[in-house]
Amino acid sequence: MKVLVIGSGGREHALVQALAKEPGVTALYALPGNAGMKEALCLPGDPMDSPGVVATARAQGIQFCVVAPDDPLANGLVDALEEAGIPCFGPTRAAARIESSKVFSKKLMADFHIPTARWAAFDSPDPAREYALGQPYPLVIKADGLAKGKGVLIVQNAEQAQEALHSIFDGGLFGASGSRVVIEEYLEGPEVSVLALCDGQNLVPLPSAMDHKRALDDDQGLNTGGMGVIAPNPFYTPEIAERCMQQIFLPTVRAMQALGHPFRGCLFFGLMLTKDGPRVLEYNARFGDPETQAVLALVEGGLLTAMQHCRFGGLSAGDLRLKQGSACCVVMASGGYPGRFNTGYPITGRPEGVLLHYAGVKQQQDGLVTAGGRVLSLTATAPTLKQAIDRAYQATEQMHFEGAHYRRDIGRHALRAEGVT
């Protein structure tokens, strides 16, 4: 089967590596991919150009397409490919609204009694400012639309809230994505990411994960797209998993069915384990980055079968073969990320015994050079979390580019939860 993966980051490289091992894949392509994806033939193109992607897929005789990034999903790329007779792993534009509109997802949770934070939505500044004045702090302000994982502000007092709302509505902080905002209660507790495969009716969760969003150690600095992940998450016990399945996961799938937009693809649940039980922080309509790198490292096989069953129906837990143990992914970024940074620096090193996933890179005559904020990630697996973390950090010492920045505490909080120092 000829398979095409849409996207160019570390998440897509992890998907490409996993699919390359599947016996049913006879030819593997990525659009546009990146220069580090040696397991696939990279095709030129813009994922936001749906007619262009369809034309390229037809020309290559693609038989199955995996649409990974959020923007093309929200833009209806799956709809366009399906209309052209090319089956896809990924939600339709209508189903992808569960991520592309915070207001849509919050209304869904309210209407179907799915636990989440207290919230209100606004499309003009004055009512939002008035509402914020009467709320307890801290408070969370979110852009309604997609914002590359950076459309969330946590404000500590009324003055910060007014400044944030001014920046969003009057200063265009989030562009068109911030034309509407959701203001919601600040929740506390361990965060958990759960990626689940869905066929519109059935849902199969993958191993849980713990993301590290802040740029600096000890959860300091600016929010990023993600600086590292461990899986599974030790705070996500079997008892909590069952509660989430009954109160959050299955009700969400049934809600999308009831709304006439059955979700097929990867549904990402961002959860907060509060003292009052699990709450939904956010939904994503696709694999997360860098969660995918760690989670897929714990999948031994069956990914293509599971993806096909998501599209055609009949998904079951038996489709995937999972390995025991833990995974740790460490992201190496350009110095200054997520702020201003320089690119064009040569990348050297090739650690053994870990998965290397490239993201912000390009090819020059002498090899790969940096070309983005998050440059690459290194993922190690091992029988224990401590061993996986140690292996991942040993690998970072063997990769080099000028100004390389990475957190040195990925998984530290999880180790403490396990009683390991």
Secondary structure, 3 states (H helix, E strand, C coil): CEEEEEECCHHHHHHHHHHHCCCCCCEEEEEECCCCCCCCEECCCCCCCHHHHHHHHHHHCCCEEEECCHHHHHCCHHHHHHHCCCCEECCCHHHHHHHHCHHHHHHHHHHCCCCECCEEEECCHHHHHHHHHCCCCCEEEEECCCCCCCCEEEECCHHHHHHHHHHHHHCCCCHHHHCCEEEEECCCCCEEEEEEEEECCCEEECCCEEECCEEEHHHEEEECCCCEEEECCCCCCHHHHHHHHHHHHHHHHHHHHHCCCCCEEEEEEEEEEECCEEEEEEEECCCCCCHHHHHHCCEEECHHHHHHHHHHCCCCHHHCEECCCEEEEEEEECCCCCCCCCCCCECECCCCCCEEEECCEEEECCEEEECCCEEEEEEEEECCHHHHHHHHHHHHCCCECCCCECCCCCCHHHHHHCCCC
